[in-house]
């Protein structure tokens, strides 16, 4: 019999390397992803309506959405695979089949507008009735980011964890199986809400950790010495990932610190992302370099929330005019960072804001490739990039000799 759930939840929350502690809580990249994915899904719908969606996954706005989801490592790694166009099988049949493409777009638009569980279940039923070849509940990965308190994600590891915990035989690829699992998870989330969260990400992370045998539940046993070695290797890999992420966080904070110092030295008022203000670099809290709060901006509340999550923003002194905005990238979030910068540029075109990605040297080619994407070029916002090594090397010189925000152009690079 499986172990009682409360002790397992306690074990899950106490493990510093569990999905709960490395992804679900205290993770600003996870929170930023919700806005980016919603914005991306809106673009998918717009492209389908305009007839510009394309006949392959590569290069479409849907690839953009799934890339942001896949950047949410651990639980969503591989989320894009079911949407890759498989020419020999002609699946998923939403690229060549125009009627199916429209139906998929209508489904996404309706889910974006939905506010209740019943509305979402109705849209799932309508989509399922169409029996679109190759398009199954992998779409739940998108639904989760649109409605995290109503729709759990669905993938192999989560299903394996669910089956191991509850002695079920849920299978991938079926909406009815997904909905059956969801019913059980809804009851569990209600029953244990004081220990988990209304957001299905917490419970799904527990199922994921059980599914990959990060946690052993009840009578689950290692089948052989070979299996034991495999799971120990997985644990070591997770430990290394946690250490790498901690190192990346430190580098991220260092770059924010440099940008705040340079901005102030160049005469700007500066702010950092609202959820990064308490970070410390070189013994100095970032909030001590920043304005007490973001200036009021002439944009909607939703866009203002997005701008407050941009890593560093420079304002003309004493005003709300944004002169420069910087997104610091690590091993994730290039897509969502680009979206936040373009949101700012389109919302306040009169500000003529300089937009920058600040990236690890090892990711330069990847950044060049993303900024060269037709969808990014079509957006019309000019985004330059700055390498970590360049900012680190020239920070003091910029502070000492720079005479205006345009000084950043001396170390910035552009994609031809």
N, C-alpha and C positions, 0 to 999 in steps of 0.2 A: 504493500500500500504506500502511496506517496506520503511525504512528511506533511504534518499540519502546516497551513500556510503562514500563520503569524510568526513562528520561529524562523521560517525561511525568509520572510520579509525582513526580520531583524538582522539576519545574517547578511542579506543583500544590501541593506542600508549601512551596515557596519563595515563592509568591505570597501576600502578606499579605492580599489580598482574595479568595482562593479560598474555596470552601465549607469546606475543611479548616480554615483559620485563622479564619474568621468564624463558623462554626457547630459544627464537629466537636470541636475541642479548646478547652480553657479556657473553657467555656461552661456555667455552672452552670444556666442556664435549660433547656438541653437535658437535663442530668442530672435535674433536678427533674421534667421532663415524663414520664419513664418511670413514676415512682410515681403521678403524677396520672392518667395514661392507664389504667394497670392498675386503679386504683380506679374510674375511670369505666366501664371495660368490665364490671367486676363489677356495677356498678349497672344497666347495660343488661341483663345476664342476669337480675338480680333483678326488673327491671320486666317483662321478657317472661314470666317465670315467674308473676308476680302478675297478669298481664293488664292492666297499667297502662301499657304501652309507648306507646300512641297510634297514630294512623293517618296521621301526617305526620312528616317529619323535624324540623320546627320545634317546639321545646319539649320534645323527647325527650332522654333521657340520651345517646343516640347523637350528637345534635347537640353536646352537651357534650364528648364524646370527640373528635369531629372538629374542634371549635373549638380544643382544646388542641393537637392535631396541627398544625392550620393555623398556629397561633401560632409554630411552629418554622419561621420564614420560609425563603426560598430553596427548599430541596429539597421542602418540603411545602406551599407556597403553593397553594391551590386543592384541597387534599386532600378537602375536604367536598363539592365539586361533584357527584361521582358518586352521592352519597347523598341529594341533594335529591329530594324527591318531585315527579315530573313527571306531573301528573294526566292529560294527554291520552294519554300513552304507558303509563300505569299502571306506571311503573318508578321506582326498583327495587321489585320486588313483595314487599316485606317489611313493608309497612305495613297493607295491606288483607287480604292472604292470610294467614290465621292459621296454617296449616300451615307456610308458608314462614317466617313470623316465628319460630315455635318452632324450626324447623331452624336458622335463623341464630343464635338464642340458644344452642342446643345446641352449635353449632360454636364460638362464642366461649367457652363454658364449658369445652369440651374443650381448646381452645387455651390457655386460662389454666392448666389443670392439666397440660398436656403438658411433658415434660422432655427429649424426644429429637426428633431430626429425623424419624424414622420416624413417630412419633405425629402430628406436624404434617402430614406429607405424606398420611397416611391421612385426616385430617380435611378437608384440601383436596380430596382425591379424592371423599369422601362429599358434600361441598357441591357440587362441580362436577357430580356425577351428577344432582343435583336440577334443574339447569338453571333456576335461579331467574332470571326475566327481569330484566335490568338489574343483577344483582349479580355482578360479576366481580372480577378481581384488584386492583381499587382497594382491596379489603379488606387487601391486603398492607401498606398504610400502617399499619394497626392492628397486624398481625402483627409488623412490624418493632419496634414499641415494646414488644411483649410478649416477643419473642425476637430481640434485635438481632444475636446471633451465628449465628442459624439462618435468618432470613428477611430478604432485602433488600426495600426499598420498590420501588414500581413506578409510574411515571408517564410522561408524554409525554417530558419532557426526559431522563430516565434512559434510556428506550428509544432515543431519538434518539442519545444519546451512545454507547450500546452498539452500535447498528447502524453508526455512523460509525467506531468503533474496530475493529470486527471483521468488517465487511462482511456483517453479518447483515440479516435482514428481519423481526425480531421485531415483532409487532403487539400493540397494546393490546386489552383486552377478552377475552383467552383465558387460562384458567388453564394450559393446556398450553404456551402460548408463555411465560408467566411462569416455569414450572418449567424450561423449556429454557434460558432466560436464567440462571436461578438456578444450574443445574448448571455453566455456564461461569464464573459469578462465584465459585462455591465453589472451583473449581480455581484461579482467579486469586488469590483471597484467601489460599489456602494457599501458592501459589507466591511471593507478594510480601508475606507476613504481616510480615516484618521491617521493611518499609517503610511498611506501612499499619496495619491493626488487625484483630483478630478480629471486631470490630463492623463490620457491613456498611455503616455510615454513612460511613466513610472512603472506601471504593471507590465507593459510590453517589454521593457528592459529586463525585468525579472524573468519573463518567459524566455527572452533571448539568452540570458546567462545560463539558464537551465538547459536550453536547446543546444548550446555549444559546449555543454558540460563544464562551464566555468564554475557552476554550482551543481552539486549532486543532491538530488531530491529523493528522499525515501529509499526505496529498494533499488534505485539505479546503481548498477555495479559496473566496474570496468570489466570488459569481456576478456581481456588478455593483457599480457605485459606490453604488447605492442600498442594497444589502446591507451594504457596508462602512460606510456612514453609520449603518445600523441597529445594527450590532454595536458601533460606537464609542459610540453613545448608550447601549447596554446597559452598556458598561464604565463610562461616566460615572455612570450610575444606580447601579451597584454601589458605585462609589467614594463617592458621596454617602450611600448606605445605611451604609457602614462608618463614615463620619465621624459620621453621626447616631447610630449605635449607641454610638460612643465617648462622645459627649456625654451620651447617656442613662445610660451606666454611671457617669459622673461625678456626675450628678444623683442617681442611685440611692445611690451611696456617701455623698453629702452628706446625704441624708435619713436613712440609717442612723446617721451620725455625730450628727445632731441628736437622734435618738431615744435613742441610747445616753447622750448627755450629760444629756438630760432625765430619763431613768430613774434614773441615778445621783443626780442632784440631788434626786429625789423619794424617795430612800432605798432604791431597789431594787437587787438584784443583777441584772446585765444580761449578755446574750450576743447575739452576732450569728450568722448562718448560718455553719456550720463552714467552708465554702469561701470566705467573704468576710473572714476574720479578718486577712488580710494586706493588705487594701485600705487606702489612705491618703487622709485628707481633712484639709485645713488643716495639713499637716505631721505629722498624728498617725495612727498605725496603729490600726485599729479594735480589734485585740486588746489594746491597752494600756488600753482602757476596760472590757474584758470580764472575766468570770470565766475562770480558766484552762481550764475545761471545763464542759460542761453538767452540772447536777446529775442524778443518777440519777432516772428517772421510773417510776412504777408502771404501765408500759404494755409492750406487746410490743416486741421488737427492731425490727420493721418500722415501727411507729408512732413509736418513738423516733428512728429514722433520719429520718423525715419531719419531726418537730419540730425536729431539729437543722438542718434546711434552711430553717426560717422565718427571715425576714430579721432581726428583732429580737424577743427575748423578755425580759420583765421577771419576776423572781422576788421573792417576799417575802424579805427579807434573811435569809441563813443557812438557808434552807429550799429544798425543791424544789417549792413551790407557785407555779404560774404565775399571775400577776395580770394580765398583759396580753401580747398578741402582735400583731405588726405585719408585714404583707406590703407591701413597697414595689413598686409597679407602674411599668412603663415603657410601651413600645408593645406589649408582649406580656404574656402570663401571668396575666390576670385570673382565668381559670377555674382554673388550677392553684393560684394563690394562695388562692382561696376554698376549694378542696379541702383544702389544708394546714391552714387555720384551722378548718374544720369537723371535720377529723380530730382535731385537738387538743381541741376542745370536746367531742366525743362520747367521746373516750378518757378524759377526766378531768373529768366533769361537776361533781364535787364542788369543783373549783378555782374555778368561777364566773369564768372568765377573760374579760376584756374583749378583744374582737377588733376589729382595725382594718385596713382597706386604706388605704395612703397613696398618693395618685394625682396625676398631673399635672393641672393645672386643665383642660386641654383635653379630658380624658377623663371629666369629671364625669358627663355625660349617659350615657355608655356604662356607667360603673360603676353608676349608678342603675338602668339597664335590667337589668343582670345581677343585681343584688341584688333586683330585683323579680320575677325569673323564678320561676314556680311551684315548680320543682324546688328552688331555693335556699330559698324561704320554707318549703317542706314539711320541709326539713332541721331547722328549728327553732333554728338558731344565730343569735344577733343579731350582725350585723357592721356596724359603722359605718365611715365613711370620713373621711379628713383630706386636704385639698388641700395640695400642695407649698407653695404660696404662704403658706398659713396656718401651717404648721409652721415655715417659714423665718422668717416675720415674728414669731412668738410664742415661738420657742425660748428666747431669753434671759429673757423674762418668766416662762415656765414654770419655768426653772431657778431664778430668783430668788424668785418669789412662790408657786410651787406648793407644796402641803402634803401631797399624796397622789397616787397614780396616777389617782384620779378627776379630777384637774385636766385630763386630756386630753379629757374630755367637753366642756370649754368651747370647744374648737376642732373637735371631731368633729361630723359630720353623720350623720343617719339617714334611711333611705328610708321614707316613710310607708306 
